[in-house]
Amino acid sequence: MSKEIPVLKCHTTAERIHVKAWCPFCHEWHYHRFTDDIAAHRKSHRVEHCTSDGSPFRETGYYLKLMNEDEIQEIAEVGPIALNPILEFWREKCESRPECDVTGREIFDLYKEWSRENSQRPLSRNRFGNELFKMPGVSKKLDSRTRRVIYTGVRLRP
């Protein structure tokens, strides 16, 4: 039985010699030479560079697919937040609401569940908190009574 080979979206680096793709398993950029196949939007199979022992890419590798102009424009307009490793989770499960708050435990548990459902290795609790804090309108405080982290400006979607 053959496994389906996943596709990672990539974009060219400034010098257009390489492309880079974000790995959802080791949470690092994987760099590859920018080939004619990639430029022509043909499937271009790559051996993984993944450092994560649990990565399925170690067995299958992956195809690279250039981001379309809209995806690249989003990165240009929104800035580095468009490359935030929790952005997909944020879009699906959260929304910015200044009057709302959520405990760190509650949102991290939801993130871990979402990661499993989407076959992604979750970030550590600390790394997740750091990335969440970068989202627009999100702030962090410590509840003095319970000593728990509270994120304000976040509402979890039903």
N, C-alpha and C positions, 0 to 999 in steps of 0.2 A: 504494500500500500504506500503510495507516494504522498508526501506532505506537500501542502500548498506553500509556495514560496511567498513570503510577505513582501510588501512594497513600502519603502521608506521614501518620503518626500525629501527633496534636497534642493539646494540652491548653490549657485556658483560663488566662489570666493571673489574678492575684488580683482585679483589678477587673472581670473577666468582660466586658471590652470587646473584648479581642483573644484570639487563640489563637496558640500558638507551636509550630513544628515544627522538629525538628533536621534539618539538611541533611547527608546523608552525602558530599556533594561539596565544598562550601566549608567544612564544619565550623563552621557558624554557625547561630544560631536565625533562622528566618524567621517574621516576625510578620504576621498578617492579622487583619482585622476579624472578630469573632465574629458570624456572620450566622445568620438563622433556619434556613437550609439546614443549616449545620453543627450547630446545636442539635438539629435534628430527625433528625440522622444521615443526611441526604440527601447525595448526591455534590455537592460544591461545588468546581468547577474554579478553580484559581488560576494566575495568571501567576507565574513564578518570580522570586525575588529573588536568585538565585544569582550569586555573584561569580566562580565558577570557570569559566574558558573551556571546560573539558572536560565540563561538566555537561550531561547529556541533557535536564535540565529546561528549558534555554533553548529547546529546540525544542518540547517537549510541554507544559510546565507540569506541574501535578500536582493530584490530588484531595487534600482534607484529610479525615481521619477522626478523630473524637474518640476518645481512649483510653477503654477501658472501666474500670469501677470497680476491677477487679483490678489493671490496669496502673497506675492512679493510686495505689492502695493500696501497691503495691510501691515506688513512688517515696517515699511517705510513710514506709514502714517502713524501707527500705534507705537512704533519703536520696539525696544527690547521686550516689552511685555508680550508681543506676539510670539516670542520664542520661549516664553515661560513654560516649564515642563508641566505645570498644573493647569494651563490655559483651557485645555479641552474639558477637564473636570469642572473648572469654574463655569464655563459656558453651559454645561449640561445640568449642573447641580446647584449652582449658586447665583445670586444676583446682588448687585450693590444696592444697599438700603441704609442710609445714614442712621435711621432710628432703630435698626435691628442689631442684635448681637447673637453670638453662638459660642459655646465653650470649645476650647481647643480639642478636647476629647471627642466631642460630638462630630465636629467637622473632619477630624483626622480619621475616625472610624468610618465615616461615610466615604472618604477618599480611598481608604484601603479596600473597602467593598467595591467601589467603582473600578479601582485598579485591577482587582481580580476578574471582574466581569469583562474588562477590556484587555485582558491578557498583558498587562503591564506590571512591571515590578514597581511597587510603591517606593517613594522617597522615604527617608527616615523621618521621624516625627520632627526633629529639629530643622532639617532641610525643607520639609513641607511648610512648616511655620514661617521660615524665612521667605519662601516663594510666595506664600499667601500674603504676607505683609507687603509685598511689592505690588499687589493688585490695587487699582485705583480706589481710594476711599476707605481702605481697610486700615484699622489701627489695632494695636494690641495693648491689653492692660492685664494686670494681675488683680484678681478679686482678693481683697485683703482679708475677708472673712474665711473663704474656702481655700485660698492659696492656689486657685486654678486660673489658667490663662483664658481670657475672654477676647474674642475678636469682634470688634464693633464695625458696623458698616456692611455686614454680611447677612443675607437671608438665605436659608436653604430652601430650594424649590421643593414643592410637595411631590 
